[in-house]
Amino acid sequence: MNSVVLALLLATVADPRLKDAERLAAHGELDAARAQYQTIHDELANSGADASAALHYNLGTLALSADDMGPAVRHLLAAARRAPLDDDIRHNLATALTRRADHVEAARQDAFGARLPPGPVTLVLGILLGLLGLLLAARGVLSGRLAVVAGRGLVPVLVATVVAGLAFAVRLAADGAVVAVVMLETEARPQPDKGAGGFTIHPGLTGHVVAEQDGFVRLRLENGVDVWVDHAHTSVVP
């Protein structure tokens, strides 16, 4: 993260427009609040900075209140990716998925890694790696009883580090999965061809991006069915 992006993130945390948006929402001016949050979100996106779970949650919740299912699902999925254990996010996401026009045969199933909180996983791995380095250094420098104690601590710390490393790798793999949300009512086709017959799908339906071709994106829907959808009618979850 460069210094410009970091400065923008710090400024965003203290941005008075966030308080204004909260006030507008509290007074029932939901469209105005949503527009305020969207402006902040767009500024972050244009700078290359990542929006917070809270910002995505607020945008998704306001979109949900307006029955705007595409943005609602997209932002709530983005919030859940950043804070998978947050009960409010999980509740509103479940509500949004239930309200969609399309009811898939199989419920959405997240990969295990997507349910691991990214911040704590990274922090624990960093602490364990640091502790492992200290123990190795102590064992090499110290002598006598202290060296023995350091040696005894190596095995459990090494095991914990390996487990944390695996958790980090699983979380990283989950983050690498590209999920797209249908934003407009569109056709799901068996091939990337506007002339191919298909069936209508509606905003809020999601799928993993499998391939892209000729202006279409191939989505593996929540029930495992692969379809081709006009790329312009979908948006990737950030």
Buried (B, 14 or more C-beta within 10 A) or exposed (E): EEEEBEEBBEEBEEBEBBEBBBEBBEEEBBEBBBEBBBEBBEBBEEBEBBBBBBBBBBBBBBBBBEEBBBBBBBBBBBBBBBBBEBEEBBEBBBEBBEEBEBEBEEEBEBBEBBBBBBEEBBEBBEEBBEBBEEBBEBBEEBEEEEBEEBBEBBEEBBEBBEEBBEBBEBBBEBEEBBBBBBBBEBBBBEEBEEEEEBEEBBBBBBBBBEEEEEEBBBBBBBEEEBBBBBBEBBBEBB
